[in-house]
Amino acid sequence: MKSNVGGMDRMLRILVGLVLIGLAATGTVGVWGWIGVVPLATGLFKFCPAYTVLGINSCSK
């Protein structure tokens, strides 16, 4: 897996993921908030499968 998520994109994904998971854990948004695991994982692993399919690379390498 080659990194294709970088910089600000990565920070935003981690932040959004944590917020969604936190809201789901407190019961504010319901079960759908657990979808926050996806942006959190893609931010932590610096790899997004959708970016690969679409040919997008936000990594500065």
Summary of the structure (lengths in Angstrom):
residues: 61
radius of gyration: 12.5
end to end distance: 14.1
largest distance: 39.6
contacts: 165
relative contact order: 0.28
helix: 67%
strand: 0%
